Amino acid sequence: MTPAELHPAIREALGAHEGFRRLGFYPAQIFIKPAAGQLFITVKRDGLEFNACMGSCDLHIDELRSQWGAAVQWWNGPATEEQRDEIFRAALTTKDSVGVIFALMSKGFDVHRGRDA
């Protein structure tokens, strides 16, 4: 698998997941959620919730689960550090990291690096 073979919204979600992890969210606090033809990353902590749109996603829920599972296995297994870095740096949440951090803070999140980054 290569980054180009990933569904664009799943590629965005992988990059965003890594970004939220680096902001101190535990993986168990980061979710993907399809809604109205879009794919969202949702982070939850201390009763707070934040949603970020990853883009259009026309995949049926079973196909989304399958592709997300394969993408995560690839990310945690054979993906190279360069491939992971490419996806992380290309993600819109990384490119607008200041905006994302301000949006999280406006929702009441305490944002800092280091929980498990």
C-alpha positions in Angstrom: 0.0 0.0 0.0 1.1 3.5 -0.7 -0.3 6.9 0.5 -1.7 7.4 -3.0 -3.7 4.2 -2.8 -5.6 5.4 0.3 -9.0 7.0 0.0 -8.4 10.8 0.3 -10.6 11.2 3.4 -8.9 8.2 5.0 -5.5 9.7 4.2 -6.6 13.0 5.8 -7.9 11.1 8.8 -4.6 9.3 9.3 -2.8 12.6 9.3 -5.3 14.2 11.6 -5.2 11.2 14.0 -1.4 11.6 14.2 -1.8 15.3 14.8 -4.3 14.9 17.6 -2.1 12.2 19.1 0.9 14.6 19.1 -1.3 17.2 20.8 -1.7 14.8 23.7 -4.8 12.9 22.9 -4.7 9.2 23.6 -5.6 7.0 20.6 -8.7 5.8 22.5 -9.9 9.4 22.6 -9.8 9.8 18.8 -12.5 8.4 16.5 -13.6 8.5 12.9 -17.2 9.2 12.2 -19.0 9.2 8.9 -21.9 11.7 8.6 -23.9 13.0 5.6 -21.3 11.9 3.0 -18.4 13.3 5.0 -15.8 11.7 7.2 -15.0 13.4 10.5 -12.3 12.9 13.1 -13.8 13.3 16.6 -11.8 13.8 19.8 -13.3 13.3 23.2 -11.9 14.1 26.6 -13.2 15.1 30.0 -16.8 15.4 28.6 -15.7 17.6 25.7 -16.0 16.8 22.0 -14.5 18.3 18.9 -15.2 17.3 15.3 -13.1 18.0 12.2 -14.2 17.2 8.7 -11.7 15.1 6.7 -13.6 15.5 3.4 -16.1 13.7 1.2 -16.5 10.0 1.8 -18.9 8.0 -0.3 -17.9 4.7 1.2 -20.6 2.4 2.7 -20.0 1.9 6.4 -18.7 -1.6 5.9 -16.2 -0.5 3.2 -15.1 2.4 5.4 -14.4 0.1 8.3 -12.5 -2.2 6.1 -10.4 0.5 4.4 -9.8 2.3 7.8 -8.7 -1.0 9.3 -6.3 -1.7 6.4 -5.0 1.8 6.6 -4.3 1.6 10.3 -2.6 -1.8 9.9 -0.4 -0.3 7.1 0.4 2.8 9.2 1.4 0.7 12.2 3.2 -1.9 10.2 4.9 -1.6 6.8 4.5 2.2 6.3 7.8 3.9 6.4 8.6 6.9 8.6 8.8 9.0 5.4 5.3 7.9 4.3 3.8 8.6 7.7 5.5 12.0 7.8 4.3 12.8 4.3 0.7 12.0 5.3 1.0 14.0 8.6 2.5 17.1 6.9 0.0 17.1 4.1 -3.0 16.9 6.4 -5.2 20.0 6.5 -5.2 19.8 10.3 -1.4 20.1 10.3 -1.4 22.9 7.7 -3.8 24.8 9.8 -2.6 23.6 13.2 -2.9 27.0 14.8 -6.6 27.2 13.8 -7.2 23.7 15.0 -5.5 24.4 18.4 -7.6 27.6 18.8 -10.8 25.7 17.8 -10.0 23.1 20.4 -9.2 25.7 23.1 -12.5 27.5 22.3 -14.3 24.2 23.0 -12.6 24.1 26.4 -9.8 21.6 25.7 -6.5 21.9 27.5 -4.1 21.4 24.6 -0.5 20.5 25.1 2.1 18.1 23.9 3.3 15.2 25.9 0.5 13.0 27.1 1.7 10.2 24.9 3.2 12.0 22.0 
